[in-house]
Amino acid sequence: MFIQPKDNKPSLTPEQLKEVKKRFEWLTGFLICRFKFTHTILGMTNKVPIENFGTMGVRVLDTGKFELVYDPTWFYHLTDHEGVYIFAHETYHIALHHCTRRPLARIANINQPTAEEIYLRQLSQLAHDLAVNELIPVIPGICEMPRDSKGKIVGQFVSEYKKKKMYEDIEFRQTSEWYFEYLKKKHPIEESKGGNGAPGEGGNVGAPGEGGNVDDHSAWKEQDMADARVNTIIKKIEDRNLWGDMTYEQKELVKAAQIRKINWRNLIKVWFGLLAHKMRQTTRKRPNRRYGFLFPGTKQLYVDRWLVATDNSASVDEELLGQWLGVLNQLADEIPIDIVQFDTKIQSGPDPYDRRQTKFEFKGRGGTHFQPVINIVDKIRYKGVMILTDGEAGVPTRPKCTEVLWVLPMGHNPPVDWGKRVHLQKHV
């Protein structure tokens, strides 16, 4: 993922090292003239030169601070115009929370990543760079794309991808999440097993940008303190109008990135967890866990049951439905769940939920009435009911003693004002 110094020039002399550090400081200070936003973001980083690093990159420290590390030899062979571009590139990664909040591919064990995790991480790096490079204006003589010694553009650019036939449908000015999903469709996991590699990684898939990314992403990680520091600096930029020559669209994009999306998966788990309650009865037949046989222990009498009701006319796309089923599978390991399908009437169930379920087949596909579900809830007295629906139906009566969680696609709402609501959305 590194860009080596142009022509692989040897390391610098001590005099050249002093010169490049002085030039680095001058260029970051020069940014205040026209690129106030970039200058302000860079001001929150500690600049660290590292020999033989081969590129530039942002590091997120455990203390919540940022380091901007760079190879002096690599920087020495950049033009000032390329340096301005790369500085802007790094600051957008920070401002859009790519470094601290939006990892597109997670690795469970960083010391032993699987081949699939490594492949998806490579795609995510390309996606982040594609999104960022779409925001940086190319200004001849001031801010220009970096190039190698042969004059070839280095990095990931949508304009370069479009020159390849297989990427003709790639779109300009999309989010990193959009580009990540796009690249996954173009280069599925199975392809990596054939030795082709990720696009832009020197593989045989014919992607542009074989020179790699313009920076290093290896030291990014989710860090709440660093994330909060970014929010604070963006608020300062807004309050003091330090945007510089940024367009209105660029400003709004950065400000929108400061709003943390709510993870609907966690909301569902928390809702179940807050209401879950196991009834227990004291008994002398079991020792007390803390004090032994001196005090009676407890035994479980019963566990509250839960109902999941799926509206067969729900406008939930296949990907979101799969994610929702994944949440159910996790919950079913902890608490007993029944499931029922309905439209204008009950189509199936209630039946115990199959914890190994990976697919879901809707039945019925008629209109929608919620009242049959409410009738079952009142009859069996479930502790809670989660209703997956698009909300397009008449008003039912409120359950007598059961909590309700409405799970809906974005832009939809239930016909009532009672119950909790969770809206499904991608990339949270």
N, C-alpha and C positions, 0 to 999 in steps of 0.2 A: 504493500500500500504506500510505499515511499516513492518520492521522486528524487533521484540521485542528482548531484550537482551536474550542470551542463558539461558534457564531454568528460565527466568523471575526473575533473581537475584534482590535483593533489591538495593536501591540507594547506592552510594558509600559514604564512610566516607570522611571527609575533606582531610585526608592524601592520600587516594586513588585518590581523584579528582586531587590533585597536581601531583601525579604520572602519571595519564593518560594524563594530559595536557603536561607534560614533554615528555612522550613517543610519543605523537602525533607530537610534534615539531621535535623530533629526527627522526621519521620515514619519515616525509615530507622532512627533510634535507638529509636523507640517500638516497633518490631517485636520487639525482644528480650523484651518483656513476654509475648507470646503466640506469636509467630511466630519462634522462635529459629532454625529452619532457614533461613527467608528472610533473616533478619538476618545469619547467618553467611555465606551465599553472597554476599550483597551486599557483605560486608566484603572480598571478594577482588577487587572491581571498583573502578576509578577513575571517579568520577562527573564527567561533563563536560557542562555546559550549552551548547547550541548554538541560537542564535536562528534562527527560521524552519525548524527541522528538522521540526516538525509532529507529532512523536510521541516515543516512547522506544524504545530498541533496544540490543542488546548488540553490541559490536564485538570481534572477535578480532584481536589485534595479532600481528605477526611475532615479537615477543619472547615470545609465549606468555602474555601478560597480557590481561585483559579491561577494556573500557571500557563503562560504562553511560551512554550519551548521551541527553539529553532536551531538549526544547524548553521553556524556562521559561514562555513564554506559554501553551502547551498545558497544562503542569502546573498553572499558576495557576488554571485554570478546572476542574480536577478536584476532587472532594470527597476528604476523607481516606479514606473508605471505598473509593472507586474507586482511589486511589493504592495502598492496601494490596493490592488485588486485582492490579493491574498489576505491582507488585513481585514478588508470588508467581508471576505468569505468567513474568516474565523469569528468575527463579531456577530454575524448572523446566526452561526451555529449556537453561540451563547444566548443571544437575545430570543431566539425561537425555542430555547430549552432543549435543543437536540442533545446537548451534552449531559443534561441532568434529569430530564423527565420523559423524553420520548424515544427510548430505545425501541427500535422496530423489531429486533430479534434478541431474545434473552438467552443467556447460556447458564444452565443450571449449575454446573461445576466448572468454574473458570480454569481450573488446573487440568481438567480432563474433558474438554468439549468434544461433542460428537461431530462427525463429518457433516451431518445435516445442520447442526448449530453453526458451525464455521461457515458453511455455504450461505445460510440465511444472514449471518452477520455481514458477509461480504456484500450481499445484495442491499442490505440496509445502509451500508456506508455509501454505496453508489447512489441510493435514493436520496439520502440526506444532501449529498453534494449536488445532485441534479436540482433539487428544490432551492437550495441556496444560490446557486449560480444563475437561476432565473431572476433573481432579485437585484443583482449587481449590474448597474448600468455601465456599458463600455464607452469610455470617453477617450478618444484618440489623444495620445500625448499626456494623459493624466491617469487614467485607470484602464488597463488593458489586460486581456487574458494572458496567463503565463504560457510560454512556448519553450520547446526544447531547442537544442543547438541547430536543428534542421528547420526550425520555424514552424514545427507542428504544434497545434494547440494541445496543452496538457490538462487533463482533468475531465470531468463529466459534464457535458453540455447537451441540452435537448436538441439544439440546432445541429450538432454533430451526429447525434443518434438518427435524426430524421434523414440523413443522407444514406442510411442503410435501409434496404428494402424491408427487412423484418420489423423495423421500428417506425414505419411511415405513419402509424396511427398514434404514436406518442404525442401527448398534448403539452403545450407550453403552460408555464406558470401554475403548476399544480403543487400540492403539499407533498412532503416526503412520504407520508402514508400512501398517497395515491401512486407515487412512483414505485414504492416497495411492492404493492399489490400488482402493478403492471409488470414489473420485472419477474415476479414469481410466476405469473402466467406465461411470460415469454420463455422463462428458463426454469421449469419445474425441478423439484428435488431429484427426480429420476435422472435428469440430464446430467447433474453433477456426478452421479455415480458412474457415468460413462466416460469420465475424465475430461469433459469439455470445460469445466470450470465456470466461474461466474463471469458475467459480461464485464469487460474492462479490466479483467484480471490476467490478461495474457492467454486466455483459453481460446478454443476454436469456434466460439459461437459467433464470431464476426462482429462483436460490438465495438464501437469507437472507444477511444480513451484507453488504448492498451498500455499507455504509459502509467496508468494507475491514477489514484486520487491526488488532489493537489495538497492534501494535508493528512495528518495522522489522527485516527479516531480511537486508538487502542486504550486511552486512559479516560474515556467517558464512563460515567456511572451515575446511577440514581442517587442523588444527595440532596436532602431537604434544605439544609442550610445554604448550600450553593444556589439552589433553586430560588430561595427567598431573597438572596442577594441580587439575583437578576431582576426579580420583581421590583426591588427597591431602586435599582439604578434606572430602570425604564420609567418608573414614576418620576424620578428626578429629571430625566430627559424630557418628559412631558410637561412637568411643572415649569421648567426653565427654557422650554422650547429649544432644545439642543439637537434637533433633528437634522439640521444642515440642509442639504439640497434634496433630501428624500421626498418622494412623491407622496400624495395623500394615500394611495393604495398601499405603499410600503409601510407607512406609519400605522395604518389600521391593522395590517397583518401582524406587525410586531405587538401592538397593543392587545389584539385578540389572543395572541399566544400566551399572554400573562394570565388568562383565565383558565384555571385548571378544570378539565372535564371530569365530571363525576363518573366513577367506575360503576356501571349498573350491575355488574356481576357481584361486586362487594356489597352493594346496597341490598341485593336479594339475600345474600348470605347473612348479613347483619339483621335483616328483618326477621328471618327465621330464628336466628340465634337469640334475639331479644325476647321472643315469645315462647321459645322452647322451654318446657317445664316438666320435670320428672317428679311424680308424686312418690314420696317415700314414707315408710312406717317404721317406727322403732321396734326392735325385736331383741330378746335376750339370746337368741340362737346364734347371733353374730357378734363378734367383738367390736367395740368402738374403734375406729381407725386411729384415733389419737391416744385414747386412754386404755385400750384393751378391754378385758372382760369386766372391769370395775363399772363400766357404764354400758348401756345397751347400744347396739349398732343399729343400722337401718337396712331395710330391704325396699326394693322398688316395687311399687304396686302396678303401675301402668305408665305408659308413655303416650303423650298426646299425639293424635294422628293429624296429618295435614292433607289437604286436597289441592291438587293442581288441575285446573280446568282449562282446556284448550279450545278456543273458538275455531271451528273448522273453516270459517271465512276470513280468518286473520290474515292481514296483508304483511306477513313477516317473510323476508327473503330467506333463501336456503342457508346462506352463510350465518346470518344472525340466529336462525333457528338451531343450527348446529352448536353455536356458542351457548345458547340457552340450555340445550340438552346437556352440555358439559357441566353447567352449574347444577342442574338437577342430579346428575350422576354423583357429584361430590356431596350434595346435601343428603341423598339417599343412603350414604354410608353412615350418617349420623342419626337420622330421624326417619320414622316410617312415613312414607308418602303414598297416597292413593292418587290415581289419575283418572280423569273423565274427559270424554270428548263430547262436544255439543254443537248444535246450530240452533234450530228452532226447538229442538228437543234433545234429550240425552241420546247420543249415538253409541256410546260404549262406556262401560264402567259404572261406578268407580271400581277400579282394580288396583292391586298393589303395583307400584312402579317398578319396572324392570331396570335394575341398576346397570345392566350391561347394554342398555339400549343406545345404539349409535344412529339409528334412523327413526323417523317418525312419519307414519302414514296417516294423513287426514282422511276422515270419513264424513260423508254427508254432503258438505259443500253447499248447504242451503243458506237461508237467512240466519239471523242471530236473535235469540232471546236469552237473557241472563236469568230469568226467573226459575227455570228448571234446575239450574246449578244452585241457586239460593235455597230452593226447597230441599235439595239433598243435604246441603250444609246444615240447615236447621234441624233436619231429621236425625242425622248422625252426630251432630254437634262436634264438628271438626274444630280444632283450635284455631286454624287459619286456613284461608283459601287464596291461592295465587291464580289469577285469571289472565291467561295469554289471549289477547284480543286486539282488534283494531278499534274497538269502542263504538262501532256503528250499530246501535240497537236501541230499543226502548228502555225506559227507566224501570229497574227492578226494585223490589222492596229491600230494605237494609236487613242483613242477617241479625238475628237476635243476640247471639253471643259469640260471634266469630269475626276475627280480624280479616280484612280484605286487602290484598295487594294486587293492583292492576298493573300488568306488564304490557306495554304498548309500543308500536313503532313510533319513530320520531314524527311529530306533527299530528298525532292522534291523541284523543282524550276520552275517558269514559263518560257516559251520559249522567253521571252523578257527581256530587262534590264530597262524598265520604270515601274512606279508604285511602291507603297510600298509593303512590304512583311511581313507576320506574319506566323510563323511556329507553328502548334499545337503540344503540347507535354504534357505528363501527369506529375502530381506532380510539379506544378509551383505555 
